[in-house]
Amino acid sequence: MSNLGQIFGSNVFNDAVMKERLPKATYKALKKTIEEGLPLDPAVADVVASAMKDWALEKGATHFTHWFQPMTGITAEKHDAFISPTLDGKAIMEFSGKELIKGEPDASSFPSGGIRATFEARGYTAWDCTSPAFIKDGSLCIPTAFCSYTGEALDKKTPLLRSMEALSKQALRVLRALGNTTSKKVITTVGPEQEYFIVDKKMYDQRKDLIFTGRTLFGAKPPKGQELEDHYFGSIKERISAYMKELDEELWKLGISAKTKHNEVAPAQHELAPIFATTNIATDHNQLTMDAMKKVALRHDLVCLLHEKPFAGINGSGKHNNWSMATDDGMNLLEPGRTPHDNEQFLVFLCSVIKAVDDYADLIRVSAANPGNDHRLGANEAPPAIISIFLGEQLQDILEQIEKGRATSSKTGGQMEIGVTTLPALPKDATDRNRTSPFAFTGNKFEFRMVPSSASIAGPNFFINTAVAEVLSEVADRLEKATDVEAEVKSILTEYVKKHKKVVFNGNGYSDEWVVEAEKRGLPNIKTTIEAAKALISAKNIAIVEKHGVLSKVEMESRYEIALENYIKTINIEALTMLEMAKRQILPAVIKFSTCLAASINTIKATGVAADITAQTELLTEVSSLTAALKKKIAILEEAVDKAANAHGDTYEQASLFRFDVFEKMGALRDVADTLETLVDKDVWPMPTYGDLLFNI
């Protein structure tokens, strides 16, 4: 590996490259656009495009593409060569400001939730100059937003950028009211921790369920799972370490600050965590990270699984979205300081987030909803489906003081003596961590732990931004009208604590008692994606996204349709895959095993030798009975799939059939098949087992 300093960002048209290659006036104009959100001068775009093209050609790029993030949840790109033929039969390399700023991809085949008819093909991509261009696979990739011919957002990035502007506007209003006259912008920052599984490609290729759905639809529990907790932070296997090393290098070239890597709790599960970045860039980086994880794995004859629950019975994967707010002049608005009880600014922003999470819990919940996450949320490995906030003892104590009138003290952590003279005394944090909380305060940020491992982080962040922006606008309205700002701040804090303390919970989110307690508090427990989707058409939620210009009513309704359509298609694919595996792989294998077992029994009988064949006979009877049950469950699932697929109700009713009928019958079929796996000869069983997949790297 070359020097890390030379590798990092080497494939990115970043600030250092722009400063070196652009004329000073152009560089200053572009920076002003990026930092202050001013319109981009087309003349500036032409100069930038020329410099970008020259840089890309020097890096070996032959094409350029507008790289965007449609509602599929992954990225999209259409590549055009720089080459432009000349009259003398040769060619020149061209790339204009017009091509940089705007592209025209076919929008008809991307999910639109009814916004666009299939025959209405035109869409537009618009350059997002706040996220640097980069080179990937021989193409200059230009991050862009994606919208329809009629102007509606068809992507994840557009509402994210809108939400960042909305939050900045409202946060600045609050800061001005509190006396800050210097900050010009408030940015949201994110550091998304990414969990994933790695399996051997040869075994992956033998599992139709992994190929078609990303998760195992069958699989008996292996003798060993994660119960010894020996994989967590354990020594990384050489083959995995080689993969991680190459992955880091690929990410570093793209300017992605991959910082931490380790084994996760489940066998074959790992995690990568970057240093935080602005939410827009962090979102782009996370999309690139997931793409690189898959590509690099294949080079090592491995496969990266990003599904939230690829294996039953062990922990699934999520994405911890570490979210905070900071000013352009370097002030973290969620930094408590040494004495948070008298940090007025911190308490205002903290209590605003608490109110936002309580008021818009359903919106935050739907931002973390997808079919894979339905398997994960609420299990003893991930946050429950109930939205709550963990603050820890120190901040909980301060809120209690505020509720009684005024906060006058802050608990401190002190020193932790380990009891070994050669080990140093460690400064102890004022607050422990709580891994069962879906929305936990962790020092100077909130960790939203519900985000699905395979999903874009754009959705969770633009809904969090919007909810917080709405509360900050309410705070700003009150402070701007107040004759005594300090008294109004005190009034706001007391009111918010009293009304919204119900969403604060520092205990065990996995406990049954919490489910009962949350219901008493009136906190929603939204367990499935289709139930969560209703938040997208709630009048209350549509009102705030429209108010802050993040999404229109039409755009919200389209996302509702897309969420349900995606759920229907996902479960349908899973059910059809399950039926194919059961009918064409498992059933023939079981019949073959039964036939061999019966032949063995008959051979023993034919010898005339007295022999006890009780075990063989009982096994044959058990397998035969289960085989009949398997055949019956196949027929039942086929009927349920046919009924759901041909339902004539609205999208929600059809999605409900897939969730509460098809999905349940899939589980019944799996139970029988998994029992058979424990009885049938391993050499006859038609696919690698959990033991093979999880422990053979």
C-alpha positions in Angstrom: 0.0 0.0 0.0 1.2 3.5 -0.8 1.4 6.2 1.7 -2.0 6.8 3.3 -1.7 10.5 2.9 -1.2 10.1 -0.9 -4.0 7.5 -1.2 -6.7 9.4 0.7 -9.0 11.3 -1.6 -6.8 10.6 -4.7 -9.9 9.8 -6.8 -11.9 12.8 -5.6 -12.2 16.3 -7.2 -12.0 17.8 -3.7 -11.3 21.2 -2.4 -7.5 20.8 -2.6 -7.8 19.8 -6.3 -10.2 22.6 -7.1 -7.9 25.1 -5.4 -5.0 23.9 -7.5 -6.7 23.7 -10.8 -9.4 26.4 -10.9 -8.7 30.1 -11.5 -8.9 32.0 -8.2 -12.1 33.9 -9.2 -13.8 30.6 -10.2 -12.7 28.8 -7.1 -14.0 31.6 -4.9 -17.3 31.8 -6.7 -17.8 28.0 -6.5 -16.9 28.0 -2.8 -19.4 30.8 -2.2 -22.1 28.7 -3.8 -21.2 25.6 -1.8 -20.9 27.4 1.6 -23.6 30.0 1.3 -26.1 28.2 -0.9 -26.0 30.9 -3.6 -27.1 30.2 -7.3 -24.3 28.8 -9.5 -23.2 31.1 -12.4 -23.2 29.1 -15.7 -19.9 30.7 -16.7 -18.4 29.2 -13.5 -19.8 25.8 -14.4 -18.0 25.9 -17.8 -14.6 26.5 -16.2 -15.2 23.9 -13.6 -16.2 21.3 -16.2 -13.1 21.9 -18.2 -10.8 21.5 -15.2 -12.8 18.4 -14.0 -12.5 16.8 -17.4 -8.7 17.4 -17.6 -8.2 16.0 -14.1 -10.4 12.9 -14.9 -8.5 12.2 -18.2 -5.2 12.3 -16.3 -6.7 9.8 -13.9 -7.5 7.5 -16.8 -11.2 8.1 -17.0 -12.9 7.7 -20.4 -16.5 8.5 -19.4 -18.6 10.7 -17.2 -21.9 10.0 -15.5 -24.5 11.8 -13.4 -24.5 9.6 -10.3 -27.9 9.8 -8.5 -30.0 8.0 -5.9 -33.4 7.1 -7.1 -36.2 5.6 -5.0 -34.8 2.1 -5.5 -32.5 2.8 -2.5 -29.4 2.2 -4.5 -27.5 4.4 -6.9 -27.9 4.8 -10.7 -25.6 6.0 -13.4 -25.7 6.4 -17.2 -22.2 6.7 -18.8 -21.2 9.0 -21.7 -17.8 9.1 -23.2 -15.8 12.3 -23.3 -15.0 11.5 -26.9 -16.5 13.8 -29.6 -15.8 12.9 -33.3 -14.3 15.6 -35.6 -14.8 16.1 -39.4 -11.3 14.7 -40.2 -12.2 11.3 -38.7 -10.5 11.9 -35.4 -11.9 12.8 -32.0 -11.5 15.4 -29.3 -12.3 15.2 -25.6 -15.2 17.5 -24.6 -17.2 18.2 -21.4 -19.2 21.4 -21.0 -20.7 23.2 -18.2 -24.1 22.3 -19.5 -23.3 18.6 -19.4 -21.9 19.1 -15.8 -25.0 20.9 -14.6 -27.8 18.9 -16.2 -28.5 15.4 -17.5 -31.6 13.9 -19.0 -31.9 10.2 -18.0 -35.0 8.1 -18.8 -37.2 8.5 -15.7 -39.9 6.0 -16.7 -38.5 2.9 -15.2 -37.6 4.2 -11.8 -40.1 4.0 -8.9 -42.3 7.1 -8.9 -45.4 6.0 -6.9 -47.7 7.2 -9.6 -46.1 10.6 -10.2 -44.9 9.5 -13.7 -46.7 7.3 -16.2 -44.6 4.7 -18.0 -44.8 6.5 -21.3 -43.6 9.8 -19.7 -39.9 9.2 -20.0 -38.1 12.4 -19.4 -36.3 13.2 -16.1 -33.5 15.5 -15.1 -30.4 15.2 -13.0 -28.9 18.4 -11.5 -25.4 18.7 -10.3 -25.0 18.8 -6.5 -21.9 20.9 -6.2 -21.9 20.5 -2.4 -20.7 16.9 -2.8 -17.4 16.4 -4.7 -17.2 14.5 -8.0 -15.1 11.3 -8.0 -13.7 8.7 -10.2 -15.1 5.1 -10.1 -14.5 2.3 -12.5 -13.0 4.6 -15.1 -15.8 7.1 -15.1 -16.0 10.6 -13.7 -19.0 10.4 -11.3 -20.9 13.7 -10.7 -23.3 13.6 -7.7 -26.7 14.8 -8.7 -30.3 15.2 -7.7 -33.0 13.5 -9.8 -36.4 15.0 -10.5 -39.3 14.4 -12.9 -40.1 16.5 -16.0 -42.8 18.2 -13.9 -40.3 19.0 -11.1 -41.2 16.4 -8.4 -38.3 14.7 -6.5 -37.8 11.2 -7.7 -34.8 10.5 -5.5 -33.5 10.5 -2.0 -31.0 13.4 -2.3 -33.4 16.2 -3.2 -35.4 16.1 0.0 -32.2 15.6 2.0 -30.7 18.8 0.6 -34.1 20.6 1.1 -34.2 19.4 4.7 -30.7 20.6 5.4 -31.5 24.1 4.2 -34.7 24.0 6.3 -33.0 23.0 9.5 -30.2 25.6 8.9 -32.7 28.4 8.4 -34.7 27.6 11.6 -31.6 26.8 13.7 -30.1 30.2 12.7 -33.3 31.9 13.8 -32.9 30.3 17.3 -29.2 31.2 17.5 -29.9 34.8 16.5 -32.6 35.1 19.2 -30.1 33.7 21.7 -27.5 36.3 20.7 -25.3 34.6 18.2 -24.5 37.1 15.4 -21.6 35.4 13.7 -22.7 31.9 12.5 -24.0 31.9 8.9 -25.1 28.4 8.5 -26.0 25.3 10.5 -25.2 21.9 9.1 -26.2 18.5 10.2 -23.5 15.9 10.4 -23.7 12.1 10.3 -21.4 9.2 10.9 -23.1 6.0 9.8 -21.8 2.7 11.3 -22.3 -0.1 8.7 -22.9 -3.7 9.7 -22.7 -6.5 7.2 -22.1 -10.3 6.8 -19.5 -12.1 4.7 -20.0 -15.6 3.3 -18.0 -17.8 0.9 -19.1 -17.3 -2.7 -19.1 -21.0 -3.6 -21.6 -21.6 -0.8 -23.6 -18.5 -1.7 -23.9 -19.7 -5.3 -25.7 -22.8 -4.0 -28.3 -20.9 -2.1 -31.1 -19.6 -4.4 -32.6 -17.7 -1.4 -29.4 -15.7 -0.9 -29.1 -15.0 -4.6 -32.7 -13.8 -5.1 -33.6 -12.3 -1.8 -30.4 -11.6 0.1 -31.5 -13.7 3.1 -31.8 -17.4 3.9 -35.4 -18.6 3.7 -34.5 -22.0 5.1 -31.9 -23.1 7.6 -31.9 -25.1 10.8 -30.1 -23.6 13.9 -26.5 -24.8 14.0 -25.0 -26.4 17.1 -23.2 -23.1 17.8 -24.5 -19.6 17.3 -23.4 -16.5 19.0 -24.1 -17.6 22.6 -20.4 -17.7 23.6 -20.0 -14.1 22.4 -16.5 -15.0 21.2 -16.9 -13.4 17.8 -17.5 -9.9 19.1 -14.3 -7.8 18.8 -12.5 -11.1 18.3 -9.3 -11.7 16.2 -10.2 -11.1 12.6 -9.6 -14.1 10.3 -6.9 -13.7 7.7 -9.2 -13.9 4.7 -11.6 -11.4 6.2 -8.7 -9.1 7.2 -7.3 -9.2 3.6 -10.8 -8.2 2.4 -11.1 -5.4 4.9 -7.6 -4.1 4.0 -8.5 -3.8 0.3 -11.9 -2.3 1.2 -10.3 0.4 3.3 -7.9 1.3 0.5 -10.8 1.6 -2.1 -12.8 3.8 0.3 -9.8 6.0 1.2 -9.2 6.7 -2.5 -12.8 8.0 -2.7 -12.2 10.3 0.3 -14.3 8.1 2.6 -12.8 8.2 6.1 -13.2 4.5 7.0 -11.9 4.5 10.5 -13.0 1.5 12.5 -13.4 -2.2 11.6 -14.2 -5.1 13.8 -16.1 -8.4 14.2 -19.7 -8.0 15.3 -21.7 -10.1 17.6 -23.0 -12.8 15.2 -20.6 -15.2 13.5 -19.6 -14.0 10.0 -20.8 -10.5 10.9 -18.6 -7.3 10.9 -18.8 -3.6 11.1 -17.2 -0.6 9.4 -17.5 2.9 10.8 -16.4 6.2 9.2 -15.6 9.6 10.7 -18.6 11.9 10.6 -19.2 14.2 7.6 -22.0 16.6 6.6 -25.2 14.7 6.1 -25.2 15.1 2.3 -21.7 13.8 1.8 -22.1 11.1 4.5 -25.1 9.8 2.5 -23.1 9.7 -0.7 -20.2 8.0 1.1 -22.4 5.4 2.6 -23.9 4.5 -0.8 -20.4 4.2 -2.1 -19.4 2.1 0.9 -22.1 -0.4 0.4 -21.2 -0.7 -3.3 -17.5 -1.1 -2.6 -18.3 -3.7 0.1 -20.0 -5.9 -2.5 -17.5 -5.4 -5.3 -14.4 -6.0 -3.2 -15.9 -9.1 -1.6 -16.2 -10.7 -5.0 -12.5 -10.2 -5.7 -11.8 -12.4 -2.7 -14.4 -15.1 -3.7 -16.6 -13.8 -0.9 -20.1 -12.2 -0.9 -21.1 -9.3 1.3 -24.7 -9.5 2.6 -26.3 -6.2 3.6 -29.8 -7.6 4.3 -31.0 -6.8 7.8 -31.6 -10.4 8.7 -29.8 -12.9 6.5 -29.9 -15.6 9.1 -32.6 -16.5 11.6 -31.7 -17.0 15.2 -28.7 -14.7 15.3 -28.3 -11.0 15.3 -29.2 -9.1 12.2 -27.5 -6.0 10.7 -28.4 -2.3 11.1 -26.8 1.0 10.6 -26.2 3.4 13.5 -26.9 6.9 12.3 -24.9 9.3 14.5 -26.6 12.6 14.0 -25.7 16.1 15.2 -25.9 19.8 14.4 -23.0 22.2 14.0 -22.5 25.8 12.9 -20.2 26.8 10.0 -17.8 28.3 12.6 -17.3 25.0 14.3 -19.8 24.9 17.2 -21.5 21.6 17.9 -25.0 22.6 19.1 -25.4 19.3 20.9 -22.2 19.6 22.9 -23.2 19.8 26.6 -19.9 21.2 27.9 -18.7 20.6 31.4 -21.7 22.1 33.0 -24.7 21.3 30.8 -27.2 22.6 33.4 -26.3 26.2 32.7 -25.6 25.7 28.9 -28.7 27.5 27.7 -28.0 27.0 24.0 -27.4 23.2 24.4 -30.6 22.7 26.5 -32.7 24.6 23.9 -31.5 22.4 21.1 -31.6 19.2 23.2 -35.2 19.8 24.3 -36.2 20.7 20.7 -34.9 17.3 19.6 -36.8 15.6 22.4 -40.0 17.3 21.4 -39.4 16.5 17.7 -38.9 12.8 18.4 -42.0 12.7 20.5 -44.3 14.7 18.2 -43.1 12.9 15.0 -42.3 9.4 16.3 -44.3 7.8 13.5 -42.3 9.8 10.8 -39.0 8.7 12.3 -40.2 5.2 12.6 -41.2 4.9 8.9 -37.8 6.3 8.0 -36.3 3.1 9.3 -38.9 0.7 7.9 -38.3 -1.9 5.2 -39.2 -5.6 4.8 -35.8 -6.7 6.1 -36.0 -4.5 9.2 -39.3 -6.1 10.1 -37.3 -9.2 11.1 -34.9 -7.3 13.2 -36.6 -4.6 15.2 -37.8 -5.7 18.5 -35.6 -8.8 18.6 -32.9 -9.0 21.3 -30.3 -7.5 19.1 -31.8 -4.2 17.8 -33.9 -1.4 19.2 -37.6 -2.1 19.7 -40.1 -0.7 17.3 -41.1 1.8 20.0 -39.4 5.2 19.5 -37.8 6.4 22.7 -34.8 8.5 23.7 -32.0 7.6 26.0 -30.3 10.5 27.8 -28.5 8.9 30.7 -28.3 9.9 34.3 -26.7 13.3 34.0 -29.2 14.8 31.5 -32.1 13.0 33.1 -31.2 14.7 36.3 -31.0 18.1 34.6 -34.4 17.6 33.0 -35.9 16.7 36.4 -34.4 19.9 37.8 -35.8 22.0 34.9 -39.3 20.5 35.4 -39.2 21.6 39.0 -38.1 25.2 38.1 -34.5 25.6 37.3 -31.4 23.4 36.7 -28.6 24.3 39.1 -26.1 21.4 38.9 -24.7 18.7 36.7 -23.6 15.3 37.8 -20.0 14.3 36.8 -18.5 11.0 36.1 -15.4 11.4 38.2 -12.5 8.9 38.2 -12.7 5.1 37.7 -10.2 3.2 39.8 -9.5 -0.2 38.2 -7.7 -1.6 41.3 -4.4 -2.4 39.6 -1.6 0.0 40.6 0.1 -0.2 37.2 -3.1 0.8 35.3 -4.1 4.5 35.1 -7.2 5.9 36.8 -9.6 6.6 33.9 -11.8 9.6 33.6 -15.4 8.2 33.8 -18.1 9.5 31.5 -21.0 11.2 33.2 -23.4 8.8 31.5 -23.3 5.1 30.5 -24.4 3.9 27.0 -27.7 2.1 26.2 -27.6 -0.2 23.3 -31.3 -1.0 23.5 -32.5 2.5 22.8 -33.5 3.5 19.3 -32.5 7.1 19.7 -29.7 7.5 22.2 -27.7 10.6 23.2 -24.0 9.6 23.1 -22.0 12.6 24.3 -22.5 15.3 21.7 -24.8 13.6 19.2 -27.8 11.3 18.9 -27.4 7.8 17.7 -30.4 6.6 15.7 -29.9 2.8 15.8 -33.0 1.7 13.9 -31.8 2.4 10.4 -31.8 -0.7 8.1 -28.3 -2.0 7.0 -29.3 -2.1 3.3 -31.1 1.3 3.2 -30.0 4.8 2.2 -29.5 7.0 5.2 -31.1 9.9 3.3 -34.6 9.1 4.4 -33.9 8.8 8.1 -31.9 12.1 8.0 -34.3 14.2 6.0 -37.2 13.2 8.3 -35.2 13.9 11.4 -34.0 17.2 10.0 -37.6 18.2 9.1 -39.0 17.3 12.5 -36.3 19.2 14.3 -36.6 22.2 11.9 -40.4 22.3 12.7 -39.8 22.4 16.5 -37.0 25.0 16.1 -39.3 27.2 14.1 -41.8 27.1 17.0 -39.0 28.0 19.4 -37.8 30.8 17.1 -41.3 32.2 16.8 -41.6 32.5 20.6 -38.1 33.9 21.2 -38.4 36.5 18.5 -41.7 37.8 20.0 -40.4 37.6 23.6 -39.6 40.8 25.5 -37.5 38.8 28.0 -35.7 36.1 26.0 -34.1 34.5 29.1 -37.5 34.1 30.8 -39.0 32.7 27.5 -36.2 30.1 27.3 -36.9 29.0 30.8 -40.6 28.7 30.0 -39.9 26.7 26.8 -37.6 24.3 28.5 -40.0 23.7 31.4 -42.9 23.2 29.0 -41.1 20.8 26.7 -39.7 18.7 29.5 -43.2 18.3 31.1 -45.0 17.5 27.9 -42.4 15.3 26.3 -40.5 13.5 29.1 -42.7 10.5 28.3 -40.4 9.7 25.3 -37.3 9.6 27.5 -36.5 6.1 28.7 -33.1 5.1 30.1 -34.0 1.4 30.9 -33.9 -1.9 29.1 -35.8 -1.4 25.8 -35.8 -5.2 25.3 -37.9 -5.9 28.3 -41.6 -6.9 28.2 -42.2 -4.4 31.0 -41.1 -1.6 28.7 -43.7 -2.6 26.1 -46.4 -2.3 28.7 -45.0 1.0 30.1 -44.6 2.5 26.7 -48.3 1.8 26.0 -49.2 3.5 29.2 -47.2 6.6 28.2 -49.0 6.7 24.8 -45.9 5.9 22.8 -46.7 4.1 19.4 -45.4 0.6 18.9 -45.5 0.2 15.1 -44.2 -3.3 14.3 -44.4 -3.6 10.5 -43.4 -1.6 7.5 -46.9 -1.5 6.1 -48.3 -0.1 9.3 -45.4 2.4 9.5 -46.1 3.6 5.9 -49.3 5.3 7.1 -47.1 8.1 8.5 -46.3 9.2 5.0 -49.9 10.2 4.3 -50.7 11.6 7.8 -52.0 15.1 7.5 -49.8 16.2 10.4 -46.6 15.0 8.8 -47.5 16.2 5.3 -48.1 19.7 6.8 -44.6 20.0 8.2 -42.7 18.6 5.1 -44.8 21.0 2.9 -44.2 23.9 5.3 -40.4 23.5 5.2 -40.3 22.7 1.4 -38.9 19.3 1.9 -41.6 17.3 0.1 -45.0 18.1 -1.4 -48.2 16.3 -0.6 -47.8 14.5 -4.0 -44.2 13.5 -3.2 -45.2 12.1 0.2 -48.1 10.2 -1.3 -45.8 8.8 -4.0 -43.4 7.6 -1.3 -46.3 5.9 0.5 -47.1 4.0 -2.7 -43.5 3.1 -3.3 -43.0 1.7 0.2 -46.1 -0.5 -0.1 -45.2 -1.6 -3.6 -41.7 -2.5 -2.5 -43.0 -4.5 0.4 -45.4 -6.4 -1.9 -42.7 -7.2 -4.5 -40.2 -8.2 -1.8 -42.4 -10.7 -0.1 -43.7 -12.0 -3.4 -40.2 -12.7 -4.6 -39.3 -14.3 -1.3 -42.4 -16.6 -1.4 -41.8 -17.6 -5.0 -38.2 -18.4 -4.2 -39.2 -20.4 -1.2 -41.7 -22.4 -3.3 -39.1 -23.1 -5.9 -36.5 -24.3 -3.4 -39.1 -26.4 -1.5 -40.5 -28.1 -4.7 -37.3 -28.5 -6.8 -34.6 -28.9 -4.1 -35.8 -29.9 -0.7 -38.7 -32.2 -1.6 -36.7 -34.3 -4.1 -33.8 -34.5 -1.6 -36.1 -35.7 1.2 -37.8 -38.3 -1.1 -34.4 -39.5 -2.2 -33.3 -39.9 1.4 -36.6 -41.7 2.3 -36.2 -44.0 -0.7 -32.6 -44.9 0.3 -33.7 -45.5 3.9 -36.6 -47.7 2.8 -34.3 -49.7 0.5 -31.9 -50.2 3.4 -34.7 -51.5 5.6 -35.9 -53.9 2.9 -32.3 -55.1 2.3 -31.9 -55.9 6.0 -35.2 -57.7 6.0 -34.3 -59.7 2.9 -31.2 -61.1 4.5 -33.3 -63.0 7.0 -30.9 -62.1 9.7 -32.5 -61.1 13.0 -31.8 -57.4 13.4 -33.4 -54.5 15.3 -34.5 -52.0 12.6 -36.7 -50.0 15.0 -34.5 -46.9 14.6 -34.6 -47.0 10.8 -38.3 -47.6 10.8 -39.1 -44.8 13.2 -36.8 -42.4 11.3 -38.5 -43.3 8.0 -41.9 -42.8 9.6 -40.9 -39.4 11.0 -39.4 -38.2 7.7 -42.4 -39.5 5.7 -44.8 -37.7 8.0 -42.8 -34.4 7.7 -42.6 -34.9 3.9 -46.4 -35.1 3.7 -46.6 -32.0 5.9 -44.1 -30.2 3.6 -46.1 -31.0 0.5 -49.2 -29.7 2.3 -47.5 -26.4 3.4 -46.3 -25.9 -0.1 -49.8 -26.0 -1.5 -51.1 -23.7 1.3 -48.4 -21.1 0.5 -49.0 -21.3 -3.2 -52.7 -20.6 -2.6 -51.9 -17.6 -0.4 -49.4 -16.2 -2.9 -51.9 -16.5 -5.7 -54.6 -14.8 -3.6 -52.4 -11.9 -2.6 -50.9 -11.4 -6.1 -54.3 -11.2 -7.6 -56.0 -9.1 -5.0 -58.1 -6.3 -6.3 -58.1 -4.0 -3.3 -56.0 -0.9 -2.8 -52.2 -1.2 -2.3 -52.4 -1.2 1.5 -54.9 -4.1 1.5 -52.7 -6.1 -0.9 -49.6 -5.4 1.2 -51.6 -6.6 4.3 -52.3 -9.9 2.6 -48.6 -10.4 1.9 -47.6 -9.5 5.5 -50.4 -11.2 7.5 -51.1 -14.2 5.2 -48.3 -15.0 2.8 -45.5 -14.1 5.3 -47.1 -16.2 8.1 -47.5 -19.2 5.8 -43.9 -18.9 4.7 -42.9 -19.3 8.3 -45.0 -22.5 8.6 -43.4 -24.0 5.5 -39.9 -23.1 6.8 -40.6 -24.8 10.2 -41.2 -28.1 8.5 -38.3 -27.9 6.1 -35.9 -26.9 8.9 -36.9 -29.9 11.0 -36.3 -32.1 8.0 -32.8 -30.6 7.6 -31.9 -31.9 11.1 -33.0 -35.5 10.1 -31.8 -35.9 6.5 -28.3 -37.0 5.6 -26.1 -34.0 5.1 -24.7 -35.4 1.8 -28.3 -35.5 0.5 -29.4 -32.1 1.7 -29.4 -29.8 -1.4 -27.8 -26.6 0.0 -25.1 -25.4 2.5 -26.3 -25.3 6.0 -26.1 -22.4 8.5 -23.0 -24.1 10.0 -21.3 -24.1 6.6 -22.2 -20.5 5.8 -21.4 -19.0 9.2 -18.2 -20.8 10.2 -16.4 -21.9 7.1 -14.3 -18.9 6.1 
